[in-house]
Amino acid sequence: MEKIGFVTDDGDEVEFYVEEETRVNGISYLLVTDSDGEEANAYILKDMSADGDTDADYVMVEDEVEFEAIARVFQQMLEDVDFR
């Protein structure tokens, strides 16, 4: 499982495990967890970078409708994932 680092708006560095990635309507999304254990917290990140940017700019999906839609996509991809 790939582990990637992110820098928060506060400048803190955090690492997440990339569980899966998908592209919906031209937008890239990552399903990440904060640990590699069974009881990990999962987050959906959305790529906000512009075409041609050298660095990706991911933000947490906070819109409830968007989150539910993308969570369903990831659930179909990964049968053993339960978003609660």
Secondary structure, DSSP 4 states (H G I P E B T S, - for coil): -EEEEEE-TTS-EEEEEEEEEEEETTEEEEEEESSSSTT--EEEEEE-PPTT-SS--EEE---HHHHHHHHHHHHHH-TT----
